[in-house]
Amino acid sequence: MKINRNTRISTLIKENKETIEIIGSINKNFLKLKNPILRRVLAPRVTIVDAAKVGGVTLEILVEKLEKIGFEFENNLATTQNKTIQKKTTTLTSQIGNIENLVTLDVRPTLDSGVDPFKIIMQAIKELKANETLQITNTFEPIPLIRKLESKGYDSWTERPEEGLVYTFFKMNKTKKDASKTEIHPKKNTANFDEQLAFFGSNIRKIDVRQLEMPQPMMLILKEIETLAEGHALYVNHKKIPQFLLPELKTRNFEILHKEIDANHIKLLIYKNN
């Protein structure tokens, strides 16, 4: 199987279960993906590049390991940007000691119990006041979460006070927040929705996520579009417009249309933007 820097870990695992052991040899926290629940909700969020960053290794090292179990990297590593995230790391005294209104959240017990902490984290973010900083304690750097919250206007930085202990901080930046108010929205034209639905005809894959708890709808949708055939569309019955999903779709060059049925039912049509 050919892979590239944007291939999701969930795709690798689906192709070859040995992937978990391979990336686990880089960072033992990846071995948590043996848990089917965490694998379902976490693996679709992480690309090969993200995995290298979380593991603290270069993309080249990770690719070499994946090639040993049959994967083929389709790009030239020599010309591929491959910089491990190196955020400014400061001592606890100079950084945490100087933070006012610090709110702490340790997600290690949640992960150890086999539960995805995403919902807990997003609830903490929702309750965070403008003058407060959220400190998340984990055993690895949550790259997808950082990317998502930075797109929402949050500043973030990471500290590694000791091996296997990572503090990630989030604080709202009002300037960034104001800039991020120009959010992505799916097109609202019902005619366009119906026309596109008719255009795809039988080339439609349908799923219903209305009974799933957050963040499972988003994770399932991302998983489905990974294997969406060329010229096909994903038809989703949802309870609401999935705001966190929209930036991910834009990044992956997908178009999304929606059609409101009632207050608790919305239909989505997602397809590759060519």
Secondary structure, 3 states (H helix, E strand, C coil): CEECCCCEHHHHHHHCCCHHHHHHCCCHHHHHHHCHHHHHHHHHHCEHHHHHHHHCCCHHHHHHHHHCCCCEECCCHHHCCCCCCCCCCCCCCCCHHHCCCEEEEECHHHHHCCCCCHHHHHHHHHHCCCCCEEEEEECCCCHHHHHHHHHCCEEEEEEEEECCEEEEEEEECHHHHHHCCCCCCCECCHHHHHHHHHHHCCCEEEEECCCCCCCHHHHHHHHHHHCCCCCCEEEEEECCCCCCHHHHHHHCCEEEEEEEEECCEEEEEEEECC
